[in-house]
Amino acid sequence: MKPSYEFKKFCLVFLMGMLIFFLSGCSKSVVRNQSQPEGYPIASDIQTTLQRTIAPGPTPATAINLGEVSKYSQYGYGNWTYGSGLPYDKRLDIMPAAYSSLAVTKKTKLLNFFIISDIHITDKESPNQLIYLQRLHPKLPVGASLYSGIMMYTTHVLDAAVQTVNALHNKANPFDFGLSLGDTCNSTQYNELRWYIDVLDGKVITPSSGAHLGADTIDYQKPYQAAGLDKTIPWYQALGNHDHFWIGSIPVDYSLRKDLRQSFISDEVFATGDILTNPAIINNHDYYMGVFDGSTPYGDIINAGPVGNFSSAPKVAADPDRRSLLRMEWMTEFFNTSSSPVGHGFNLTDVNNGFACYSFVPKSNIPIKVIVLDDTQKEDDGSADIHGHGFLDKARWAWLKKELADGDAAGQLMIIAAHVPINVEVTAPKSEMGWWLNPQNAVTLPNLIAELQSHPNLLMWLSGHRHLNTVKAFISPDPVGAPEKGFWQIETPSLRDFPQQFRTFKIYLNSDNTISIVTTDVDPAVKDGTPAATSRKYAIAAAQIVGTWDVTTKWNPTNDPTIKPMPTGSYNAELVKQLSAEMIMKMQTLYP
């Protein structure tokens, strides 16, 4: 029997309906995939530098320029292999001369935390960078901080580091907290800071600005889903000089260049003089500084060169999200977060006055206090120099002394966490990172060190800023009678520049009532083929081309005997500290 007309009609309608339903589902799937970008997983083999290190290959014989990124693979730049692990260097520098640790064991773990620093999240398409100055000074190490191919991948490296932290947190002893020591942004911009916070919060990241060139096709421009820091890990934030100075160097509103703030959101590429040679010529219009072309796979630099080579000012797509943040605005942005604690430490201070110092106790049952100190220069300090020096105004100096005195009185061991380290550079102005000599600086470096050594409960000063892994011992002024007045300084390197690492810290109470600080460098576990893996290659290539290997592994301008070489740029150590008689009694009571 032949099917009826009505039955045929029913079948046709049914099939059409199914087709529409299917196509609708496909359409929704496509839209959903477009609105929910995928993330970049890290390698599954998670190891620290205790097990293996990143060993760069030899510097190739053929010399090329830093900007010739497309030639890196051709000539062998950026190649690396895994090398042997880096064991802990047990350091007794601040202990009495007769001290022996042979029979000492680690009795109680007090804290476990991690430090990241100098991430330098960069809006590579911003119109007011200083890219062209690197071409004028191709072998000057500081030039690589103004331009390098790794600027294309700053958010991706942070995301890989966060995933590595999460893996260590889940696989080993959980972290009690994390701390970032500043220079989150490269140049004070709102979008740079948002990318940084959003990576830690696990948001979708669109790592481009302006016209968003190449966002559909170029790896470093494509939106992606950040993993986000494990929500059980609270993280805290310190302020760096790049977070509130243009390119980390010049006050936005107090410099000779009156259009500096407007230049962030302008559509005109910035022009200036060679301010690496002479900062006073910032008002010159000698060279257009250039931007990255996000539509090119190697981030070609465009709109750069002598002003005379251009018939008119080169243009870019302006973007209001590039606006420069005031110190107060920068701090306030940390309250717009989905991770904990809200404010990330700035909830503990006076944000409205831009006072970026606070303290916190990570674990209520452990007598350790972390003092987060802003030791960067002030915007209105009157200096025409590069603003990378260590500095404390009267308010911060008074606050620090009170925090230290309160910690002693409360029987708390103390950690100072600040962006700028102390006494590892020659005094300013010979070093742009030395302690600043100026009447507005409320304390001289010798007086600061003397104050710190008067507080026997101070364990260490943690810092970033120099992108190095240096560990320095501050030996007690009375090493025989009061060795407890000594303390350690540990620097954490940059996540942008080689070796692109973060640090972990475990603090132990030992069986003889001394303290051991075990600090380990960690390479982000990047997966082959991901943007973070490309960044590692570019970071190694930059070190090879500019020639910063000796700086990274042996930097010691003060010839300090307590500063040791840093093999492959890394340094792992167990740092032993003597406690005062009062703290020994307290610890014996708490941990019999």
C-alpha positions, 0 to 999 in steps of 0.5 A: 500500500502506498503511503498517503499524502498526509503521511508524506507531508508529516514525514517531510515536516518532521524531517525539516523540523529535525534539520532546523533543530540540528542546525540550531544546535550547531549554530549555538555550539559555534557561538558558544565556542566563539564566546568561550575560548579554550585555555592553554594547558601546561605540561603534566610533568611538574618539577622544580629546579631542585629536580631539573633546570633550564639549560640554554644552549650556546650562543650562536656564532651569527650575530643578529638584532633583538628585533629579528625574531623571525631569524631566532630559529634559523640561527639557533637562538633560544634553544635549551635543554633540561639540565641537572637539578640545583640542590639547596645551598645550606647557608649559616652566614648569620649563625655563630661561628661555632654553630653546627647543624649536623644533628639538627632536624626540621621539627615543625613546618610553620609556613608554606607560600610562593612569591611572584614578581616583575610580571610586567604585563605589557600592552604591546600596542600602546602608543607611548612605549619606548621601543625604538630606544632599544634599536639605538642601544642594541647591546645595553641590557636595559634596552631589552626591558624596553623591547623584546619579543617576550612582550607578546606573551606576558599574560601567557607566562603568568597563566602558566605560572599560576597553573604550575602553582596550582599543581604544586598546591594539589600535589605537595604540601598546600600553599598557605598564601601567595604574594606578588612583589610588584611590577604587575604592569609594565607602564601603569595602564588600566588594561595591563592591570586588568589582564593581570588580575583577570589571569589570577581570577581565571577570566577570559583574557583578550591580550590585545588593544586598540584595533585588536589586530590579529585576534582571530589568527595570531597566537599571542593575540587570540583570546583565551581562558585563563586557568585562575589561581586555586580559590583556596589560596589567598594572594596578596599584592605589593606595589612596584615602580612600574605600577605607578611610573611610566615605563617604571621610570617617569612620574606621569603627572610630575615630569617635564613632559606635560602631555604624558598622561594624554599620550596613553590614550592618544591615537598618535605614536609617541615621539621623544628624544634619546632619554636613555642618554639624557632624561632631560630631553623627554620633550624632544620630538626626535624619534617615533617610538613604534608599536607592535603590529599584532597582525604579524606572527613575530610582532613586527615593529611599525611606526618607529624611527626618526621623525624626519622619515615620516610625512606626518605623525603615525597613528594607531587605534586609540583605546580608553582602556590604556589610561594611566592609573593613579596610585590610589586607582591602581590599589582600588582595582584589586577590590574588583576580583573574584579571588581572595581576599577582596582587596588582596591586602589593600583592604588593610590600609588607607587606599584613599590616600594611596598608602600601599603598606600593610601587614597580615598574619597568614595563619592565626596559630603561627606567630609570623607576621608579613609586613608588606612595604612600599619602598618605591619613590614618590610621584612628587619627589622632585627627582628628574632621574629614573624612578627605580630607587629604594625610598621611604618617606616619613610616613612609611618610615614611621609606619615600618618602625612601628610595625617592627616594634609591635612585632617584637612586642607581640612575640611575632617572627617577621617577614618584610616584603618590598619591591626594591631590595637593599644594599645589593647595588652601589649607592645612587646615582651610580645605580638606578636601583640603589638606595636614593640619596635625597633629603626627601628620603626619610632614612639613609641606607645605613640607618635603615639597616641598623634599624632592621638589625635592632629587631631580632625577630626579623627573619628576612627581607623579600624583594623583586625589582632586579629580575635576579635570584640573589640571596644576601646575608645581613650579618649581625653587628654583634655576631658573637653576642647577638647573632639573632640580629642577623637576617636574610634578603631573598630576591625573586626573579621576573616572570618576563625575563629569563629565567622566568621563575617564581619562588616557593618558601617553606619556613621550619622550626628546627629541633634546636629552636633555630629557623630554616627558610627553604627557598626553591626556584620554579620554572613554569611547566610550559607545554610545547607549542603553547604561547608560554613555550614560545615566550621561554624561547624568546626570553633565552634568545634575548639573553643571548643576543643582549649578552646578559648571561653574566648579569643573570648568573654572577651579578654582584656589583658590591663584591659582597662575599655572602652573594653566591653565583646563581647557576643557570640564573637560579639559586636554591637555599636553606637559610638558617636563622638564630632566634632570640632567647625570648622567642626560643622560650615562646616556640618551646611553649607552642611546639614542645 
